[in-house]
Amino acid sequence: LLLDAFTDVNSVTFEEYISAEADKVVQDQIKAIREETENRMEALQSKIGKLEACVSTLTTDAEKSSAKIQELETARDALDKALKESTQSLSVKAKELSEMQSQYSTEKKRLENELYPFRK
């Protein structure tokens, strides 16, 4: 009897009314889920964009660092070569100096020996 009265007032059966209301609730939930999903997707895309920018920056920094390392290695190699050449040149000069000192000592002794008879 109560259900018949409901039908008379709303011109739909109680089951139809409940089904329509349940559909509205489900549609509202679906809409809310879609909106939240879209918001999350936008936030995720923003984070991905930021991460891509960070990766790009890090890649650029790594490339610059690699180039700087190569520069430094080249400079080190040049300095090593110059040091080796200087060391070799210094060794040659030291040998020449030693030979000159030896000649000086020999000549000094010879001159002293020549002067020795005159000292007495």
Rosetta constraint file for C-alpha pairs under 8 A:
AtomPair CA 1 CA 5 HARMONIC 6.33 0.50
AtomPair CA 2 CA 6 HARMONIC 6.32 0.50
AtomPair CA 3 CA 7 HARMONIC 6.34 0.50
AtomPair CA 3 CA 13 HARMONIC 7.40 0.50
AtomPair CA 3 CA 14 HARMONIC 6.34 0.50
AtomPair CA 4 CA 8 HARMONIC 6.25 0.50
AtomPair CA 4 CA 13 HARMONIC 7.78 0.50
AtomPair CA 5 CA 9 HARMONIC 6.34 0.50
AtomPair CA 6 CA 10 HARMONIC 6.17 0.50
AtomPair CA 6 CA 11 HARMONIC 7.85 0.50
AtomPair CA 6 CA 12 HARMONIC 7.76 0.50
AtomPair CA 6 CA 13 HARMONIC 6.98 0.50
AtomPair CA 6 CA 14 HARMONIC 6.50 0.50
AtomPair CA 7 CA 11 HARMONIC 5.03 0.50
AtomPair CA 7 CA 12 HARMONIC 5.07 0.50
AtomPair CA 7 CA 13 HARMONIC 4.84 0.50
AtomPair CA 7 CA 14 HARMONIC 6.56 0.50
AtomPair CA 8 CA 12 HARMONIC 7.64 0.50
AtomPair CA 12 CA 16 HARMONIC 6.12 0.50
AtomPair CA 12 CA 17 HARMONIC 6.44 0.50
AtomPair CA 13 CA 17 HARMONIC 6.26 0.50
AtomPair CA 14 CA 18 HARMONIC 6.15 0.50
AtomPair CA 15 CA 19 HARMONIC 5.99 0.50
AtomPair CA 16 CA 20 HARMONIC 6.03 0.50
AtomPair CA 17 CA 21 HARMONIC 6.16 0.50
AtomPair CA 18 CA 22 HARMONIC 5.98 0.50
AtomPair CA 19 CA 23 HARMONIC 6.08 0.50
AtomPair CA 20 CA 24 HARMONIC 6.27 0.50
AtomPair CA 21 CA 25 HARMONIC 6.26 0.50
AtomPair CA 22 CA 26 HARMONIC 6.12 0.50
AtomPair CA 23 CA 27 HARMONIC 5.96 0.50
AtomPair CA 24 CA 28 HARMONIC 6.04 0.50
AtomPair CA 25 CA 29 HARMONIC 6.15 0.50
AtomPair CA 26 CA 30 HARMONIC 6.05 0.50
AtomPair CA 27 CA 31 HARMONIC 6.07 0.50
AtomPair CA 28 CA 32 HARMONIC 6.11 0.50
AtomPair CA 29 CA 33 HARMONIC 6.04 0.50
AtomPair CA 30 CA 34 HARMONIC 6.08 0.50
AtomPair CA 31 CA 35 HARMONIC 6.16 0.50
AtomPair CA 32 CA 36 HARMONIC 6.11 0.50
AtomPair CA 33 CA 37 HARMONIC 5.95 0.50
AtomPair CA 34 CA 38 HARMONIC 6.05 0.50
AtomPair CA 35 CA 39 HARMONIC 6.12 0.50
AtomPair CA 36 CA 40 HARMONIC 6.05 0.50
AtomPair CA 37 CA 41 HARMONIC 5.99 0.50
AtomPair CA 38 CA 42 HARMONIC 6.13 0.50
AtomPair CA 39 CA 43 HARMONIC 6.20 0.50
AtomPair CA 40 CA 44 HARMONIC 5.95 0.50
AtomPair CA 41 CA 45 HARMONIC 5.96 0.50
AtomPair CA 42 CA 46 HARMONIC 6.10 0.50
AtomPair CA 43 CA 47 HARMONIC 6.21 0.50
AtomPair CA 44 CA 48 HARMONIC 6.07 0.50
AtomPair CA 45 CA 49 HARMONIC 6.07 0.50
AtomPair CA 46 CA 50 HARMONIC 6.27 0.50
AtomPair CA 47 CA 51 HARMONIC 6.10 0.50
AtomPair CA 48 CA 52 HARMONIC 6.04 0.50
AtomPair CA 49 CA 53 HARMONIC 6.22 0.50
AtomPair CA 50 CA 54 HARMONIC 6.21 0.50
AtomPair CA 51 CA 55 HARMONIC 6.09 0.50
AtomPair CA 52 CA 56 HARMONIC 6.07 0.50
AtomPair CA 53 CA 57 HARMONIC 6.14 0.50
AtomPair CA 54 CA 58 HARMONIC 6.04 0.50
AtomPair CA 55 CA 59 HARMONIC 5.97 0.50
AtomPair CA 56 CA 60 HARMONIC 6.15 0.50
AtomPair CA 57 CA 61 HARMONIC 6.09 0.50
AtomPair CA 58 CA 62 HARMONIC 5.97 0.50
AtomPair CA 59 CA 63 HARMONIC 6.15 0.50
AtomPair CA 60 CA 64 HARMONIC 6.18 0.50
AtomPair CA 61 CA 65 HARMONIC 6.02 0.50
AtomPair CA 62 CA 66 HARMONIC 6.02 0.50
AtomPair CA 63 CA 67 HARMONIC 6.20 0.50
AtomPair CA 64 CA 68 HARMONIC 6.14 0.50
AtomPair CA 65 CA 69 HARMONIC 6.05 0.50
AtomPair CA 66 CA 70 HARMONIC 6.23 0.50
AtomPair CA 67 CA 71 HARMONIC 6.21 0.50
AtomPair CA 68 CA 72 HARMONIC 6.13 0.50
AtomPair CA 69 CA 73 HARMONIC 6.05 0.50
AtomPair CA 70 CA 74 HARMONIC 6.10 0.50
AtomPair CA 71 CA 75 HARMONIC 6.17 0.50
AtomPair CA 72 CA 76 HARMONIC 5.99 0.50
AtomPair CA 73 CA 77 HARMONIC 6.09 0.50
AtomPair CA 74 CA 78 HARMONIC 6.23 0.50
AtomPair CA 75 CA 79 HARMONIC 6.13 0.50
AtomPair CA 76 CA 80 HARMONIC 6.01 0.50
AtomPair CA 77 CA 81 HARMONIC 6.16 0.50
AtomPair CA 78 CA 82 HARMONIC 6.15 0.50
AtomPair CA 79 CA 83 HARMONIC 5.96 0.50
AtomPair CA 80 CA 84 HARMONIC 6.10 0.50
AtomPair CA 81 CA 85 HARMONIC 6.18 0.50
AtomPair CA 82 CA 86 HARMONIC 6.03 0.50
AtomPair CA 83 CA 87 HARMONIC 5.96 0.50
AtomPair CA 84 CA 88 HARMONIC 6.14 0.50
AtomPair CA 85 CA 89 HARMONIC 6.09 0.50
AtomPair CA 86 CA 90 HARMONIC 5.92 0.50
AtomPair CA 87 CA 91 HARMONIC 6.07 0.50
AtomPair CA 88 CA 92 HARMONIC 6.27 0.50
AtomPair CA 89 CA 93 HARMONIC 6.17 0.50
AtomPair CA 90 CA 94 HARMONIC 5.97 0.50
AtomPair CA 91 CA 95 HARMONIC 6.14 0.50
AtomPair CA 92 CA 96 HARMONIC 6.20 0.50
AtomPair CA 93 CA 97 HARMONIC 6.02 0.50
AtomPair CA 94 CA 98 HARMONIC 6.07 0.50
AtomPair CA 95 CA 99 HARMONIC 6.18 0.50
AtomPair CA 96 CA 100 HARMONIC 6.14 0.50
AtomPair CA 97 CA 101 HARMONIC 6.06 0.50
AtomPair CA 98 CA 102 HARMONIC 6.13 0.50
AtomPair CA 99 CA 103 HARMONIC 6.15 0.50
AtomPair CA 100 CA 104 HARMONIC 5.96 0.50
AtomPair CA 101 CA 105 HARMONIC 6.05 0.50
AtomPair CA 102 CA 106 HARMONIC 6.10 0.50
AtomPair CA 103 CA 107 HARMONIC 5.95 0.50
AtomPair CA 104 CA 108 HARMONIC 5.89 0.50
AtomPair CA 105 CA 109 HARMONIC 6.15 0.50
AtomPair CA 106 CA 110 HARMONIC 6.19 0.50
AtomPair CA 107 CA 111 HARMONIC 6.11 0.50
AtomPair CA 108 CA 112 HARMONIC 6.02 0.50
AtomPair CA 109 CA 113 HARMONIC 5.97 0.50
AtomPair CA 110 CA 114 HARMONIC 6.22 0.50
AtomPair CA 111 CA 115 HARMONIC 6.20 0.50
AtomPair CA 112 CA 116 HARMONIC 5.93 0.50
AtomPair CA 113 CA 117 HARMONIC 7.59 0.50
AtomPair CA 115 CA 119 HARMONIC 6.59 0.50
AtomPair CA 116 CA 120 HARMONIC 7.19 0.50
